Amino acid sequence: MTVLHPGYTRRRMLQTAAAGFGGMVLNALLASETNPQRAKQSQVPARARRMVFLFMKGGPSHVDTFDPKPLLDRDHGKPLPFDLPEVTFAKQGNLLKSPWTFHRHGASGLPVSELFPLTAQHIDDLCLLRSVHGTNPAHGGAALKLHTGSDQFVRPSFGSWITYGLGSENENLPAFITICPTLAHGGVNNWGAAFLPSHCQGTPIGNASQSASQVAVQHIANARTSAELQREQLKLITGFNRDFNDSTAPDPVLEGRLNSYELAFRMQASMPELQDFSGESRSIRKLYGIDDPVTEDFGRQCLMARRFLERGVRFVQVTHSDSHVQWDQHSNLYQGHTKNAAEVDRPIAGFLADLKARGLLEDTLVLWGGEFGRTPTVQGTDGRDHNPHGFSMWMAGGGVKGGFAYGATDDYGYYAAENKMHVHDLHATALHLLGLDHEQLTYRYAGRDFRLTDVEGRVAKAIVA
């Protein structure tokens, strides 16, 4: 039996005993074995390998986009014929019909509002979720609930749980990237790792107040120090800290810091090319709407997302927002939703078409939606209030049924009524499609096991193709 000197681990012995080219290979193998981002086996058969969340900050109105309500049109101006929730965000008036018409599209014949004429062309790839509901009528609580499963406590984000469960297929890039995220209503907690290992943290690129044409990973190139010298510096720093860590109890914070140094070093070789769109064809730029000032910003974000996904990033979030709350039309519903939909419709349609053309859609789960929907009742004279009690999201690719509508709200669109899908159910279903069992994906912290869906969650198996 080999006896090691205190503080001298087997790993350290192997590293110091190796020499020459063989030592380089061994170091690479050891690094791969201990890299926390390495890809992991799924817990259940997976339909999707990666996921992208197209987050519409502020709450798109489901009754004006993907959930038509003929009785709302018929009873425009009349009182809501049943009770309001016990807690409402603001004072509400009578029923307000949608100012947009719905048209049926595709072989499925599912209706989509005229707000989304291009996305509607992909309706046979979309699975409409018309009965999503949450618990909080405020932006901050609802956004946290959607992103972390809790509207009250700091918990790991959706993308962090997926990163923890599956790792990454590219060890030279972060496993979880969020593009132009909002800094409001939960901010970093919406992509934070909380008590999960630090490598599960989302990596933000820019924020919602910045133009997508200007955002990039900063200081990715070092003009003063060669890669060889940087590697030697990193080895020295790592050696000092490994010696300390090996002589004491393992420190996950220190390990996380060292892993972040390693990842930052490796990113220098991959990130510059990823951030350079010059190799993309004119037709691709047109497909995403980058040639149009109305759609350029969100189009750039979607194209960036595709480039990350095809290079093995496990979870990407793209946020449509600004320094305020983009889809939050308490007034000026027609002007606000018209503007917002025009900014995202072409990029979303282009993104779906591009994923499908590259063979990526079948194993990429796409999720679209906001933190809640909006009321069928009017606020003021031409707005809608927050509505977490029943709203629409949609999924595409990744093993879901295309051209399919799941669940329903009531006749006016206020409450989820059929096949209700709580936010916990939404998370459980997405994890299932990615090959993760939401009841098994746990992390022990502070004396108890935590999971994204807490003690709830039900997989909506009816939407699985």
C-alpha positions in Angstrom: 0.0 0.0 0.0 1.3 3.4 -0.9 1.6 5.8 2.0 1.4 9.5 1.2 3.0 12.2 3.3 0.3 14.4 5.0 -0.8 17.1 2.6 0.5 15.1 -0.4 -2.4 13.6 -2.3 -2.6 10.9 -4.9 -3.4 13.5 -7.5 -0.3 15.5 -6.5 1.9 12.4 -6.5 0.8 11.5 -10.0 1.3 15.0 -11.3 4.9 15.3 -9.9 5.9 11.8 -10.9 4.9 12.3 -14.5 7.4 13.8 -16.9 7.6 15.0 -20.5 4.8 14.6 -23.0 3.3 11.8 -20.9 3.0 14.3 -18.0 1.2 16.8 -20.2 -1.3 14.1 -21.3 -1.8 13.0 -17.7 -2.4 16.6 -16.5 -5.0 17.0 -19.3 -6.7 13.8 -18.2 -6.7 14.8 -14.6 -8.0 18.2 -15.4 -10.8 16.7 -17.5 -11.7 14.2 -14.7 -11.9 17.0 -12.1 -13.6 19.6 -14.3 -16.9 20.3 -12.6 -18.4 21.3 -16.0 -17.8 18.0 -17.7 -20.9 16.4 -19.2 -22.9 14.0 -17.0 -25.3 11.2 -17.7 -29.0 11.9 -17.7 -31.1 10.4 -15.0 -34.0 9.3 -17.3 -34.1 9.0 -21.2 -33.5 12.5 -22.6 -35.4 14.1 -25.5 -33.3 17.3 -25.4 -29.6 18.0 -24.9 -29.8 21.7 -24.4 -32.3 24.5 -23.7 -32.9 28.1 -24.5 -35.4 30.4 -22.7 -36.7 33.3 -24.6 -37.8 35.5 -21.7 -40.3 38.3 -22.4 -39.8 40.5 -19.4 -43.0 42.2 -18.0 -45.7 39.8 -18.9 -47.1 39.4 -22.4 -50.9 39.2 -22.6 -52.0 35.7 -23.4 -55.5 36.8 -24.5 -53.8 39.0 -27.1 -51.2 36.5 -28.4 -51.8 32.7 -28.1 -55.1 32.3 -26.2 -58.1 33.7 -28.1 -61.3 34.3 -26.2 -64.5 34.7 -28.2 -66.6 35.5 -25.1 -64.2 38.3 -24.2 -64.9 39.8 -27.6 -68.7 39.3 -27.2 -68.9 40.7 -23.6 -66.5 43.6 -24.1 -67.3 46.4 -21.6 -69.3 44.2 -19.3 -68.3 43.3 -15.7 -66.3 40.1 -15.2 -69.1 37.5 -14.4 -67.1 35.9 -11.5 -65.0 37.0 -8.5 -61.6 38.6 -8.9 -58.7 37.0 -7.0 -58.4 38.0 -3.3 -55.2 39.9 -4.1 -54.9 42.0 -7.2 -52.1 44.2 -8.2 -54.1 47.3 -9.2 -57.7 48.3 -9.7 -59.5 46.6 -12.6 -62.5 47.6 -14.6 -64.8 45.7 -17.0 -63.8 43.2 -19.7 -61.6 44.4 -22.5 -61.6 42.6 -25.8 -58.4 42.1 -27.7 -57.6 44.8 -30.3 -56.0 42.1 -32.5 -57.6 39.3 -34.5 -56.5 35.7 -34.4 -55.9 33.5 -37.5 -55.5 29.8 -37.8 -52.1 28.5 -39.2 -50.4 25.4 -40.3 -51.7 21.8 -40.5 -52.7 22.0 -36.9 -54.9 25.0 -37.5 -54.0 26.5 -34.1 -54.9 30.2 -33.8 -52.3 32.9 -33.3 -52.7 36.6 -32.9 -51.8 38.9 -35.8 -49.2 40.2 -33.4 -47.0 37.2 -34.4 -47.4 36.6 -38.1 -43.9 35.1 -38.6 -43.8 33.0 -35.5 -47.3 31.7 -36.5 -45.7 30.1 -39.6 -43.9 27.7 -37.2 -47.1 26.8 -35.2 -46.7 23.1 -36.2 -43.5 23.1 -34.2 -44.9 24.9 -31.2 -46.6 23.3 -28.1 -48.8 26.0 -26.6 -49.1 25.8 -22.9 -52.3 27.7 -22.1 -52.8 26.9 -18.4 -49.6 28.0 -16.8 -50.1 29.7 -13.4 -48.1 31.0 -10.5 -48.6 32.6 -7.1 -47.3 36.1 -7.2 -48.8 39.2 -8.9 -45.7 41.3 -8.5 -42.9 41.4 -11.1 -40.1 40.6 -8.6 -41.8 37.6 -6.9 -43.2 36.2 -10.2 -39.9 36.5 -12.0 -38.1 34.7 -9.1 -40.8 32.0 -9.0 -40.3 31.4 -12.8 -36.5 31.4 -12.6 -35.9 29.7 -9.2 -39.1 28.0 -8.1 -39.4 30.3 -5.1 -40.8 33.9 -4.8 -39.6 34.3 -1.2 -36.2 32.8 -0.8 -32.8 32.9 -2.5 -32.7 29.6 -4.5 -30.6 28.3 -7.4 -31.9 29.3 -10.8 -33.4 27.0 -13.4 -30.3 27.2 -15.6 -28.1 26.5 -12.5 -30.0 23.3 -11.7 -29.7 22.1 -15.3 -26.0 22.9 -15.2 -25.6 21.0 -11.9 -27.5 18.0 -13.3 -26.0 17.8 -16.8 -22.8 19.8 -17.0 -21.6 21.2 -20.3 -20.7 19.7 -23.7 -18.0 22.3 -24.1 -15.5 22.7 -21.3 -14.1 25.9 -22.9 -17.3 27.8 -22.4 -19.6 28.4 -19.4 -22.4 25.8 -19.2 -25.0 28.5 -18.5 -25.1 31.9 -20.3 -27.7 34.7 -20.0 -27.7 37.3 -22.7 -28.7 40.9 -21.8 -30.5 39.9 -18.6 -32.6 42.4 -16.7 -31.0 43.8 -13.5 -34.4 44.5 -12.0 -36.9 42.3 -10.1 -34.5 39.8 -8.7 -31.6 40.7 -10.8 -28.7 38.3 -10.4 -30.8 35.9 -8.3 -32.6 35.0 -11.5 -29.4 33.4 -12.9 -27.6 32.8 -9.6 -26.4 29.5 -8.3 -27.2 30.2 -4.6 -25.9 27.3 -2.6 -25.1 25.1 -5.6 -21.4 24.9 -6.7 -20.2 28.1 -8.1 -19.6 26.7 -11.6 -23.4 26.4 -11.9 -23.8 30.2 -11.8 -25.0 31.8 -15.0 -22.5 34.0 -16.9 -24.2 37.3 -18.0 -23.2 38.9 -21.3 -24.3 42.5 -21.1 -27.5 43.6 -19.5 -31.0 44.8 -20.5 -29.9 48.5 -20.6 -27.2 47.8 -23.2 -27.5 47.4 -26.9 -26.8 43.8 -28.0 -24.4 45.1 -30.6 -22.2 46.4 -27.9 -22.2 43.5 -25.4 -19.4 41.0 -25.2 -17.3 39.2 -22.6 -14.8 41.9 -21.5 -11.0 41.5 -21.4 -11.2 38.2 -23.2 -7.9 38.9 -25.0 -4.6 39.7 -23.2 -2.4 41.8 -25.5 0.5 42.0 -23.0 0.9 38.4 -21.8 1.3 35.3 -24.0 -0.8 32.3 -23.5 2.2 30.3 -22.4 3.1 32.8 -19.7 -0.5 33.0 -18.5 -0.5 29.2 -18.2 2.6 29.3 -16.1 1.1 32.0 -13.9 -2.1 30.0 -13.5 -0.1 26.8 -12.6 1.8 28.7 -10.0 -1.3 30.2 -8.4 -3.1 26.9 -8.6 -0.1 25.1 -7.0 -0.1 27.4 -4.1 -3.8 27.1 -3.5 -3.9 23.3 -4.0 -1.1 22.9 -1.4 -3.2 24.9 1.0 -6.4 23.0 0.1 -4.7 19.6 0.4 -3.3 20.4 3.8 -6.7 21.5 5.2 -10.3 20.4 4.8 -11.5 20.9 1.2 -12.8 24.4 0.6 -15.5 24.5 -2.1 -15.2 28.3 -2.3 -11.5 28.0 -3.1 -12.1 25.2 -5.6 -14.7 27.3 -7.3 -12.4 30.2 -7.6 -9.6 28.1 -9.1 -12.0 26.5 -11.5 -13.2 29.9 -12.6 -9.6 30.9 -13.3 -9.1 27.8 -15.4 -12.4 28.4 -17.4 -11.4 32.1 -18.0 -8.1 30.9 -19.4 -9.7 28.4 -21.7 -12.4 30.9 -22.9 -9.7 33.0 -24.5 -9.4 30.4 -27.2 -13.1 30.1 -28.0 -15.0 33.2 -27.0 -13.5 35.7 -29.5 -14.6 33.7 -32.5 -18.1 33.2 -30.9 -18.5 36.9 -30.5 -17.5 37.6 -34.1 -20.5 37.6 -36.5 -18.5 38.5 -39.6 -18.6 34.9 -40.8 -22.4 34.8 -40.8 -23.9 35.1 -44.2 -26.1 38.0 -45.3 -29.1 35.6 -45.6 -28.6 34.5 -41.9 -28.4 38.1 -40.8 -31.6 38.9 -42.7 -33.3 35.8 -41.3 -32.7 37.1 -37.7 -33.7 40.7 -38.6 -30.2 42.1 -37.9 -30.5 44.2 -41.0 -33.6 46.0 -39.6 -33.2 48.6 -36.7 -36.5 47.4 -35.2 -35.4 43.8 -34.9 -31.6 44.1 -34.8 -31.2 44.1 -31.0 -33.2 40.9 -30.2 -32.0 39.4 -33.5 -28.4 39.7 -32.4 -29.3 38.1 -29.1 -31.0 35.1 -30.8 -28.1 34.6 -33.2 -25.7 34.7 -30.3 -27.8 32.1 -28.6 -27.7 29.8 -31.6 -23.9 30.1 -31.8 -23.6 29.2 -28.1 -26.0 26.3 -28.3 -24.3 24.7 -31.3 -21.0 24.8 -29.5 -22.3 22.8 -26.5 -23.5 25.4 -24.0 -26.2 23.6 -22.0 -28.6 26.5 -21.1 -28.9 29.9 -22.7 -31.4 32.6 -21.7 -32.3 35.5 -24.0 -34.2 38.4 -22.5 -36.4 40.9 -24.2 -36.4 43.9 -21.9 -35.0 47.3 -21.4 -34.2 49.4 -18.4 -37.9 49.4 -17.5 -40.4 46.5 -17.9 -40.9 45.8 -21.6 -44.2 44.0 -21.8 -45.9 45.7 -18.8 -48.7 47.5 -20.5 -50.9 48.8 -17.7 -51.8 51.4 -20.3 -51.3 51.9 -24.0 -51.8 48.1 -24.6 -52.1 48.5 -28.3 -49.0 50.6 -28.8 -46.9 48.7 -26.3 -47.6 45.2 -27.4 -47.5 46.2 -31.1 -44.0 47.6 -30.6 -42.8 44.7 -28.5 -44.1 42.0 -30.8 -42.5 43.7 -33.8 -39.1 43.6 -32.1 -39.2 39.9 -31.4 -41.4 38.2 -34.0 -38.9 38.0 -36.9 -35.9 37.1 -34.6 -37.9 34.3 -33.0 -39.2 32.9 -36.3 -35.6 33.1 -37.7 -34.2 31.4 -34.7 -36.6 28.5 -35.0 -36.0 28.2 -38.7 -32.3 28.2 -38.3 -32.3 25.6 -35.5 -34.5 23.4 -37.6 -32.3 23.8 -40.7 -29.2 22.8 -38.8 -30.8 19.8 -37.2 -30.7 21.4 -33.7 -34.4 21.9 -33.0 -35.1 18.2 -32.5 -32.8 18.1 -29.4 -33.0 21.7 -28.3 -35.8 22.6 -26.0 -37.1 26.2 -26.6 -39.2 27.9 -24.0 -41.0 31.3 -24.6 -42.9 33.4 -22.1 -42.9 36.0 -19.3 -43.3 35.9 -15.6 -47.1 36.1 -15.9 -49.9 37.0 -18.3 -52.4 39.9 -18.1 -56.0 40.3 -17.1 -58.9 40.2 -19.5 -60.3 43.1 -17.5 -59.2 46.7 -18.3 -56.9 48.8 -16.2 -57.5 52.5 -16.8 -59.0 52.9 -20.3 -56.6 50.9 -22.5 -54.3 48.6 -20.3 -54.3 45.3 -18.6 -53.1 44.4 -15.1 -50.8 41.6 -14.0 -52.3 38.1 -14.0 -50.4 35.1 -12.5 -53.6 33.0 -12.3 -53.6 31.8 -15.9 -51.4 32.6 -18.8 -49.7 31.1 -21.9 -46.1 30.0 -22.6 -44.9 27.8 -25.4 -42.3 25.1 -26.0 -40.7 23.9 -29.2 -38.3 21.1 -30.2 -36.7 19.0 -27.6 -39.3 16.2 -27.7 -42.5 18.1 -27.3 -45.6 17.7 -29.5 -45.7 20.4 -32.2 -49.0 21.9 -33.3 -50.5 21.0 -30.0 -52.3 23.1 -27.3 -52.2 21.9 -23.7 -54.5 23.1 -21.0 -57.0 26.0 -21.0 -58.0 29.1 -19.1 -61.6 29.9 -18.4 -63.9 31.4 -21.0 -62.5 34.9 -20.4 -58.8 34.0 -19.8 -58.5 34.9 -16.1 -57.8 31.5 -14.4 -56.2 28.3 -15.4 -59.0 25.8 -15.7 -58.1 22.6 -17.6 -54.9 20.6 -17.2 -53.4 23.3 -14.9 -49.7 23.7 -15.2 -48.2 25.4 -12.1 -44.7 26.8 -12.5 -43.4 23.8 -10.6 -45.0 21.6 -13.2 -43.4 23.6 -16.0 -40.0 23.1 -14.4 -40.6 19.4 -13.8 -41.6 18.9 -17.4 -38.6 20.8 -18.8 -36.2 18.8 -16.6 -37.9 15.6 -17.7 -37.4 16.5 -21.4 -33.7 17.1 -20.6 -33.3 13.7 -19.0 -33.5 14.9 -15.3 -36.0 13.6 -12.7 -37.1 16.6 -10.7 -37.5 14.5 -7.6 -34.0 13.0 -7.9 -32.2 16.2 -8.8 -31.4 17.3 -5.3 -28.7 19.1 -3.4 -28.1 18.8 0.3 -27.6 22.1 2.0 -28.1 23.3 5.6 -29.3 19.9 6.7 -32.0 19.3 4.1 -32.3 18.2 0.5 -33.4 21.0 -1.9 -34.8 20.7 -5.4 -36.0 23.1 -8.1 -39.6 22.0 -7.6 -39.4 22.0 -3.8 -42.0 19.3 -2.7 -44.3 19.7 -5.7 -44.1 19.4 -9.5 -45.8 17.1 -12.0 -44.5 16.2 -15.4 -47.1 17.0 -18.2 -46.5 13.8 -20.1 -49.3 14.6 -22.5 -47.1 17.2 -24.3 -44.2 14.7 -24.8 -44.0 13.5 -28.4 
